[in-house]
């Protein structure tokens, strides 16, 4: 990719200065070009960004880097430097940046919210939960605020807020850990206490339903999605809406398994359809679909991580 080596050299030199000393978070050391180890024990290499997306994100990263250099104490500058690093696949470095932020502006819940997100990406679910719990404490007496998107939708209209993102990702971390009741409790808090946009409500209901079903609360799961309809006018979460329609028996899951050009969307869809088979007693079919996800390169996608968590649990159970 154009300018990739130059950008990374600038990036690494900067982050080494940012995150040195006692403020550096204790991540296990990894070889160059490796972000983490999967739940299955596989090496997760820094993902390549498509040339089309890279040029744009590289430019925005360099802008964030320049802003940070002007004022490295500013919370917005720290957050955007970390977010832009993550969009380039440098998740470990993003965590270091947000960690620096927790020391410079320790009362800002956004540092813990964003670091928790990237802990999920790197499979540190317990650390993610602790960060979201800290963010929850800090934002308790704060008004909710819209969170700007780093990768805007087609309408350039944000659909989530700080509080909805903290609880959404906290619930997801619990779900990925197999702590379904904790996930249920977290999603109920979001659904009951926040004025969610339709997009955020559908995304939350998707994981809430899945946690209820996996936790054996079938009747409550059915009630949770009974008011969700196929004609809801969403901006960006149509995939979750379509999966809820599968759960309701209204959409054909096999037709939705058709491969699209959007590999991230495929991971989301396939995990949900595999989960639908699993929840209905077709474990072998579910495992086939989840293995199909794991054969792709979308290891940072939530659908991929969820499939990986399922397969890791299945492997652990089989070996007992």
C-alpha positions, 0 to 999 in steps of 0.5 A: 500500500502506498505510504504504508511503511512511512506511516507506520514508522511515524506512527510507531515513533509517536506511540513509543513516546506517548505510551512509555513508562508506567502508563503503558498498559500491560499487553502480552508482547507480540512479534512485529505485525501481530496484533493478538492470539485468537481464542483458538490459538491462531496468530492474528496479523495486522489486517490489510486495509483496502487501497481505497479505504487506506488512502482516506484513513491514512490521511485522516490518521496523519491529521489526527497525529498532527492535532495530537502533536499540537496539544497532546493533553486534549481529550479529543485529540487523544481519542481521535488518534486512537480511533484512527489508529484502530481504523488502520488495524493498529489495535494494540497501539490504539489501546496504548493511546487510550491508556495514555488518555486514562491517565491524562483525563481520568474522569473522561469515560470515553477513554475507557469506552474506546479502550474497552471496544479494542480489548474486545477486538483483541479478545481480552473480554474481561478487561473490556468489561472492567473498562466499560464498568469504569466508563459506566461509573464516570458517565452516571451523572452525565447527560448522554451525548451523540458519538460521532462516527469515524466511519460515517454511514451514507447519510453521515448521520450518527446513530449511537451515543456514548451511553448506548455504546458503553452498554452495547459493547459491555453486553457484547463482552459478556455475551462473548464470554458466555455470561448470558445473564450479565449480557441480558442485564446490560442490554435491558438497562440500555433498552429501558433507560435510553432513548435509542435510535431505531438503528441502535435499538435493532442492534441491541435487540439482536444481541439481547434476543440471542443472549435470552435464547442462549440463557434458556429464556425463550418466552422472553426472547420472543417478547423482546422482538415482537414489535420489530418489523421488516419495514423499519426505516434504518440507516445502517443496521439492516443486517441485524434487522434481517437476522431478527426477521429470520428469528421470527420465521419471516426471512429465509436464512439459506437465501441470506447465506449467499456470499456478498462483496461485503465480507464484514457483512457476511461475518455478521450475517453468517454468525447470526444464521449459525446461531439461529441453527444452534438455538434450534438444535441444529448444532452441526449446521451451526458449526459448519457456518461458523467455520466458514466465517473463520476461513475469512480474513475478517477477524476483527468483526464482531460476527467473526469473534462471536463465531470464534468464541463459539468454536473455542467453547465447543473445542473445550467441551469436546476435549473434556 
